[in-house]
């Protein structure tokens, strides 16, 4: 495995946990309805940004719409590391099934997810495919949801004989069961054009796209102060709890400010950020300069608080690396500057 692949996998791991942790924190602090609304906005934003280009990139644009949609979810989610199945019935009906364990609700996280949150994903993306394809007869029928105790999230795209009203684009039919999955009938990515290195980079892009959607949508929905508390708070906790795993994935073991600087530089470069150590300075205090912000490039307008939320992820990582060091990140000309410095403590007065 190349150094680049190590970085892509480590960054994907951290961002994956950041997404899941943020949604669970919103659900536990603000309730299921607010978490569902945030999920709806995330998936609708991603749908509008990536669905049509993805159909073209995967070579699905000439297929019947129901089949194209189901194949899109099968292939794109496989690239992202999601366990998913595809079962075609006809040109007008094709199933997709997200089998456990669910990627977005990894491990015990599934126990904190509500049915409303799962339905919001379908409303945000699956129910809108017909609208985006300008096919008013295309809808999605959900037959199972994992948070309801069923064995996966499954359903089928169906092209009806009539135009659908907005509230008919997503419906539920719990008495139906998806047919068995036959891998031989499922589409496959050509190994010649999708080697492992490209798959690893695409998986990194998959998780980055979630964070590009998560922070701006949470800021717009909750306001910058609550977004800082909710999503920034989740970022710090995730950084603390996933730092060791990500550092091990990179093969790093250095201590002190130098050790953490190497970790951050590797992770930032894994996200294609332009970062470098600033020259000079004492050994126990150093500065890193980042030119631009590839993660949020093209999102306009972007609230300044977006950076502060994301920066909490690295503050959490540093807290796990060395609790006697402090992480400072701030906007600089054309990008950001980060510094690692010793923490200062106020001595307590004698008792």
Steps between C-alpha positions, in 0.01 A plus 500: 500500500634841408538792741223675309261209550581489872409868525178466303386211720588678824323820395195301388492328838510828691240675284272196509504510881454878495182466292347225715596667826356834390163349410481309829591812697222697330253217566595479869521878562228636271278199433405274212317766299802732480734211417261388227482850354879522494523161326242606244700814419831311478364239260307747288811720463709200399234374263485831316879523482597144408211289363499598133881524469523161675260336255718618216828400667367149569366458145135469603338785308354282223319253728130503595461740789400249769793275410744789470408633845535162673831431323624847595439434870658156471819618331552838667445363849728204437773747408441670834532172689128446559357149494221516242309263270322545167212284372336588166148379423424687178582821316247675724577341836839448663587436864784636712582369847740645757589195707628506858736609630394844381796718400358832622387349833810299580513277806278592793408831333203320342339490847477882508337543158127554460265403218449871428872536433502205261194631316669838463778338295242359260312830478820689435631277223297200380169682475658776292659291228194521276492878537865533405458264205188696393298178522184573703400130500808379690474434874660296777323241717665420835430153640742488796693732732787388722419730799157337515666165574475369143791328324617796296377803310340378180257603234455537128482763232178477308386677186121529514246549221405843635666815630564502874395770744781625725382288793494188280868511402584310819266241643531208742390141444621288790335180379730467199835320499795553269601201286833327571816678393680341205848654456511374141209730409654804665706759309875500552762770483765411241820409682703654218359847567426457872820364661525491880682832515217676318244329724682621813507857370133482402414373849682800644299730271182325618559592865630848417176575317304422816706749703465762224125465548484443877661817634337760269156340534527480880608864510206611285253283694607565861690829470876538547505489880294183536683340206826566682365335814337205323726420204817656639441314826463173310816577301707541816369176652556306178852640467586383851356152451625425148845662510690188600331287235568753224860556610560125495353481150764753394778306673595798720623494859675833564444692823472868588421789269715354222314170510162666478610733222599196292157345563311815398714557191440142383125524559472842335694385194278192483219749441705675229555806717805719433676500839855554620697561818585864560875548548654593831356499850590304815489123495196473728293754305450486125276643229339339194368709213220385269433677169133490405252236614441220252237336723260794470611631160211628289249539786389862494401666724681315776454617856832565683383274783536203265875505556465518879276190498742302283798619705356330809576164337873569517477653849347171611776300331765708677328452835543124454859538374627722784270674747772750590502651150253749357368526141425842355348541157405831340433655162801646325553668166377257234463211745563403861780483755520235771734503797590241762616657822546391863188558708528759775366423846406741775640379828237455769546714811616311809219358707 
